Amino acid sequence: MMPKVIYQAGPMRGYDNYNFQAFEDGKIFLESLGLEVISPHDIDIYEGWVTARYGHWLDDKTRKYRKSFTEVVASPSLDMTKVLRRDIEAILRVDAISFLPGWQTSQGCLIEDQVARAIGLPIYLHYPDANPQRFDLWEKGTYASCPT
């Protein structure tokens, strides 16, 4: 059964513009599946932890405006403890979690993975760079096709 609300996790630190474009592209894909997406990149902008510059363009396929990030700068007041607590609280309220590529080397993602496993969330892996349509359910270390 497909989840209704999903948390999108992925690496940020050490990536150009904190990987916000991958988060945005992943969010658009997950929304195209009919999912409500909770994404830390959106929350970071809303809460003022980052300043983001982006342009908008109209996606001919979805007829929705998409963001194209050109610059993302962390606020000097960025508090990783508060951000991580917020993200864990968000994970506790969703039906599933989806990880973007590179999550295995991200300290934050490893914590999010442990929280998701501890509460029994389905875990999905999304590969927007390699294949935007690849969205796999990860169960007990094996991959299965996602019901779309």
C-alpha positions as CSV (number, residue, x, y, z in Angstrom):
1,M,0.0,0.0,0.0
2,M,1.3,3.4,-0.9
3,P,1.8,5.9,1.9
4,K,-0.1,9.2,2.0
5,V,2.5,11.4,3.7
6,I,6.2,10.9,3.2
7,Y,9.3,12.6,4.7
8,Q,12.1,13.2,2.2
9,A,15.5,12.8,3.6
10,G,18.9,13.4,2.0
11,P,22.3,14.8,2.5
12,M,22.8,18.6,2.6
13,R,26.1,19.5,4.2
14,G,29.0,19.4,1.7
15,Y,26.8,19.7,-1.3
16,D,26.4,22.6,-3.7
17,N,23.5,24.8,-2.4
18,Y,23.0,22.2,0.3
19,N,21.6,19.8,-2.3
20,F,18.3,21.8,-2.5
21,Q,17.8,21.1,-6.2
22,A,17.8,17.3,-5.6
23,F,15.3,17.9,-2.7
24,E,13.1,20.0,-4.9
25,D,13.2,17.5,-7.8
26,G,12.5,14.6,-5.5
27,K,9.6,16.5,-3.9
28,I,8.1,17.1,-7.4
29,F,8.3,13.5,-8.3
30,L,6.8,12.3,-5.0
31,E,4.0,14.7,-5.4
32,S,3.4,13.4,-8.9
33,L,2.6,10.0,-7.2
34,G,-0.1,11.7,-5.1
35,L,2.0,12.0,-1.9
36,E,2.1,14.8,0.5
37,V,5.8,15.5,1.0
38,I,7.4,16.9,4.1
39,S,10.9,18.1,3.0
40,P,13.5,19.7,5.3
41,H,14.6,22.0,2.5
42,D,11.2,23.7,2.4
43,I,11.1,23.9,6.2
44,D,14.6,25.3,6.4
45,I,13.6,28.1,4.0
46,Y,10.3,28.7,5.9
47,E,12.0,28.8,9.3
48,G,14.8,31.1,8.1
49,W,17.6,28.7,8.7
50,V,18.8,29.3,5.1
51,T,18.4,32.1,2.6
52,A,17.6,30.6,-0.8
53,R,17.6,32.3,-4.2
54,Y,15.8,30.5,-7.0
55,G,14.0,31.1,-10.2
56,H,10.6,29.7,-11.2
57,W,9.8,27.9,-14.4
58,L,6.6,26.2,-15.7
59,D,6.9,22.5,-16.1
60,D,5.1,21.7,-19.3
61,K,4.3,18.1,-18.1
62,T,2.8,18.9,-14.7
63,R,1.7,22.5,-15.5
64,K,3.1,23.5,-12.1
65,Y,5.8,26.0,-11.3
66,R,9.1,24.5,-10.2
67,K,12.0,26.1,-8.4
68,S,15.5,26.2,-9.8
69,F,17.9,27.0,-7.0
70,T,20.8,29.3,-7.7
71,E,22.1,30.0,-4.2
72,V,21.5,28.7,-0.8
73,V,23.3,30.2,2.2
74,A,23.0,28.9,5.8
75,S,22.1,31.5,8.5
76,P,24.9,32.2,11.0
77,S,22.3,31.4,13.7
78,L,21.7,27.9,12.2
79,D,21.1,25.5,15.2
80,M,21.7,21.9,14.1
81,T,20.2,20.6,17.4
82,K,16.9,22.4,16.8
83,V,16.9,21.4,13.2
84,L,17.5,17.7,14.0
85,R,14.8,17.7,16.7
86,R,12.4,19.3,14.3
87,D,13.2,16.7,11.6
88,I,12.8,13.8,14.0
89,E,9.4,15.2,15.1
90,A,8.4,15.3,11.5
91,I,9.4,11.7,10.9
92,L,7.2,10.7,13.8
93,R,4.2,12.2,12.0
94,V,4.5,10.6,8.5
95,D,3.6,7.3,6.9
96,A,7.0,6.6,5.2
97,I,10.4,8.0,4.6
98,S,12.3,8.4,1.3
99,F,16.0,8.9,1.0
100,L,17.9,10.7,-1.8
101,P,21.3,9.4,-3.1
102,G,24.2,9.9,-0.8
103,W,22.2,9.4,2.4
104,Q,24.5,6.7,3.7
105,T,27.3,9.2,4.3
106,S,25.1,11.8,6.0
107,Q,25.1,11.9,9.8
108,G,21.7,13.4,9.8
109,C,20.3,10.8,7.4
110,L,21.7,8.0,9.4
111,I,19.9,9.3,12.5
112,E,16.7,9.7,10.5
113,D,17.1,6.1,9.2
114,Q,17.4,4.8,12.7
115,V,14.3,6.7,13.9
116,A,12.3,5.4,10.8
117,R,13.4,1.8,11.5
118,A,12.6,2.1,15.2
119,I,9.0,3.1,14.6
120,G,8.6,0.7,11.6
121,L,8.2,3.2,8.7
122,P,8.5,1.9,5.2
123,I,11.7,3.2,3.7
124,Y,12.0,4.2,0.1
125,L,15.1,5.1,-2.0
126,H,14.7,7.7,-4.7
127,Y,17.3,8.2,-7.5
128,P,16.3,11.4,-9.3
129,D,19.7,12.0,-11.0
130,A,20.1,8.5,-12.4
131,N,16.5,7.8,-13.2
132,P,13.7,10.2,-12.1
133,Q,11.2,7.4,-12.1
134,R,13.2,5.0,-9.9
135,F,11.6,4.8,-6.5
136,D,12.3,1.6,-4.6
137,L,10.9,0.2,-1.4
138,W,13.8,-0.9,0.8
139,E,12.9,-3.8,3.0
140,K,15.4,-5.7,5.1
141,G,18.3,-4.8,2.8
142,T,16.5,-5.8,-0.4
143,Y,14.9,-3.7,-3.0
144,A,11.4,-4.1,-4.4
145,S,9.5,-2.1,-7.0
146,C,7.3,0.6,-5.6
147,P,3.6,0.3,-6.4
148,T,2.9,3.4,-8.6
